[in-house]
Amino acid sequence: MNRYTKIINMMDSYYTKDYEKTKKNITKVREVREETVRKFFLQGDCEVLVVFEETGREILIDDFSSDEDIRKYLGPKFINKKR
């Protein structure tokens, strides 16, 4: 399962994904678009770790999270209407 991270700070928020480089044994972090994360989330193929930069608090949101939590931390576009 894919894991994306949503970083929330005072000014804005953005999504990232860790990519493991097998040859060099390094983990690269890249910024990804919200539409990409939403597409995989609605397919049930990913989870999103929400990180609050100021407090360090982390919340894991996945397909089994409540609609209320999904709306609060990711936004209404991430709620699957078919559930």
Residue pairs with C-beta under 8 A, 6 or more apart in sequence:
1 45
1 46
1 47
2 17
2 40
2 45
2 46
2 47
3 17
3 18
3 46
3 47
3 48
3 49
4 15
4 16
4 17
4 32
4 37
4 40
4 46
4 47
4 48
4 49
5 15
5 16
5 17
5 18
5 48
5 49
5 50
5 51
6 13
6 14
6 15
6 37
6 48
6 49
6 50
6 51
6 73
6 74
7 13
7 14
7 15
7 16
7 51
7 53
8 50
8 51
8 52
8 53
9 53
9 54
10 53
10 54
14 31
15 31
15 32
15 33
15 34
15 36
15 37
15 48
16 29
16 30
16 31
16 32
17 29
17 30
17 32
18 27
18 28
18 29
19 27
19 28
19 29
19 30
20 26
20 27
21 27
21 28
37 46
37 48
38 77
38 78
40 46
41 48
41 63
41 74
41 78
42 78
42 80
44 63
46 62
47 60
47 61
47 62
47 63
48 60
48 61
48 62
48 73
48 74
49 58
49 59
49 60
49 61
50 58
50 59
50 60
50 61
50 73
50 74
51 57
51 58
52 58
59 69
59 73
61 69
61 70
61 73
61 74
67 79
67 83
70 78
70 79
71 78
71 79
